């Protein structure tokens, strides 16, 4: 076995998220039999056809980014990540916890039947699907070394695949991250008016608000909208003295109340930590005694829209 060639292959893989392709190994004059021996020894693993992972320890739980890179290497230099996969690559929040497939498209590809790449069997394996989208090179951006369809198109491609809750989370997150602005989003959605699901996405785009800082806030807001309890403001600042902000409420209602009603979402990753819990309690006491009324919701509460509506409606009626 040519140790120098394998050392070169490993250095190449290190620059490609520990991946190397069969074409690259062939260019290093490594024969198919040598590659087969390498795989048999467990020094590499096939993720997709012609794409190998050079770090055996990573094979038990392959990171998403490695799968994204593998999909691009499998389909060549004209490929790019699209749809929900592209949205994840761009860092957009609020998508479903898992995706059934990894999505790629090809620049300038002629229309053809949907193509998929199925990896070898095993838990955690991912299928790659080539979407038939009319992509041009001008619609490609590079994010941390990965080719992705630009945000305006990615948001639409992904949003058309999602239910209304996840789609609004996607739109809010894209605006919050400043990947797109409202005008760009509305224009992109309008440009997809002949695609399936566009009527729903158009309604959601009108509701999208970049002030929502998390999917939890988006879910709470949508629950209130659906219950005819649309908040009158987002990220509302509460001051106890001129210029001293003691809190910013995620959602706010005024409705001729003596004191505004604020709704706050307690994300588990932040507010679930003990110091944050005590800090939130002290802040909540300050708000109630001096400035406003508050209701608080957790992620599990947000999964029950009827409960959110009941609590907000009751709090508003109690004024």
C-alpha positions, 0 to 999 in steps of 0.5 A: 500500500502506497503510504505516501499516497494515503497520507496525501489522501488524508491531508486532502480529506482534512480540508473536506470535513474528513471526506474524500472521493473515489475520483480523488483517490484514483488521481492519487494512483490508488487502485480500486483494490487498495481502496477496498482493502482500506475500507475492509480494515475499517480505516474508512467508511462509505457514506455515499456512492464514491464518497468516503469518510476518513475518520472512523471515530466519526462514523458512529454519529456523522455531523450534519455538516459532514453529510452536507459536504458529502452530498456536494462531493457526490454530485460534483462542482455544479451541485449546491444545497437547497431547500431545508438543507440549505436553510440549515446551512444558512443557520436558519432556526425553527425547522423540524428536528429532523429531515427525511432527506438531504437536498441538493440541486444542480446549476444549469441541469436539464429537467429530468426525473428526481434522482436520489442517492441511498447510502449503505444501510445502517442507523443514522444514514441519510438519503440525498435527493436532487431537486429539479430546480432552475438554478443559475450560478448567480443564485449560489453563495458560499457559506463556510465553504459550502455551496448553497442557494442564496437566502431569498430562494432558499427561504421559499424552497424550504417554506413551500415544504413546511407546515404553517408553524414551521414555515413562519418560524423559518420566515421570522428567523431569516428576517431576524438573522438579516439574511433577507429583508421584508421586501426581498422576502415578499418579492421572492414569495410572489415569484413562486406564485405558480408553485404548490403551497405558495398561497399559504406561504404568501399569507405567512410572509405577510405575518413574518416579523424579524423582531421575533428572536426565537422559534418559541416567540414565533409559535406563541405569536401565531397561537395568539393570532389564530385566537384573534389575540394578535399582539400589538407590539413585539420586544416591548421595553419596560422602564421603571424610570426614564431611560432605565429599561428593566425588561423587554417583553416578547409580546405586548398588548395594551388595549386601553389597559392601565398596565400593558400585558406582556407575554414571555417565552422561557426557552429551556436552553437559557431560562432553564438554568438555575441562575436564570430561573432566580433572575427571572423570578426577581425580574418578574416580581419587579415587573408585576409590582411596578410596571406591567402584568405578565404571563410566561410560557415554556416550549411545551406550552407553545405546543398547545396553542389552545392553552396559550390562547386561554391564558392570554385571553384570561389575563386580558379579561382580568384587567 
